[in-house]
């Protein structure tokens, strides 16, 4: 899937337009950094955010994980 993200990002950049690339599905603390590095500007992480009652902590973990690597 990362190759698809990279390819779409390349196509977006070739247009010269300001287009956001959103990735939805399966985003978690283990893969979010790779997805962002591959070119995603927006990630949707429903299960990773709402899997426990501490939503704020889950979001913070995703933010930290997104910046790692």
C-alpha positions in Angstrom: 0.0 0.0 0.0 2.9 2.4 0.6 3.9 2.1 -3.0 0.4 3.2 -4.0 0.6 6.2 -1.7 4.0 7.2 -3.1 2.7 6.9 -6.7 -0.4 8.9 -6.0 1.7 11.6 -4.2 4.0 11.7 -7.3 1.0 12.2 -9.6 -0.4 15.0 -7.3 3.0 16.8 -7.2 3.2 16.5 -11.0 0.0 18.6 -11.3 1.5 21.4 -9.3 -1.8 21.8 -7.5 -2.3 21.9 -3.7 -4.1 18.6 -3.2 -4.3 16.7 0.1 -3.8 13.0 0.0 -5.9 11.2 2.6 -5.4 7.6 3.7 -8.2 5.9 5.6 -8.3 2.3 7.0 -5.9 0.4 9.1 -4.0 3.4 10.4 -2.4 2.8 13.8 0.7 3.7 15.8 2.7 1.0 14.1 2.2 2.2 10.5 1.3 5.9 10.7 4.8 7.2 10.3 5.4 5.1 7.1 2.1 6.3 5.7 3.0 10.0 6.3 6.5 9.5 5.0 5.1 7.9 1.9 3.1 11.1 1.2 -0.2 11.2 3.1 -1.2 14.6 4.3 -4.3 13.4 6.1 -4.9 10.1 8.0 -8.1 8.7 9.3 -7.6 6.5 12.3 -11.0 5.6 13.6 -10.3 2.3 15.4 -7.0 3.5 16.7 -8.6 6.6 18.3 -11.8 5.1 19.7 -10.5 1.6 20.7 -10.4 2.7 24.4 -12.1 5.3 26.5 -9.0 7.5 26.6 -9.4 9.1 23.2 -7.1 12.0 24.0 -4.2 9.6 24.9 -4.8 7.6 21.7 -4.6 10.7 19.6 -1.4 11.8 21.4 0.1 8.4 20.7 -0.7 8.6 17.0 0.8 12.1 16.8 4.0 10.9 18.5 4.1 7.8 16.2 3.6 9.9 13.1 6.7 12.0 13.8 8.9 9.0 14.5 11.1 7.4 11.9 
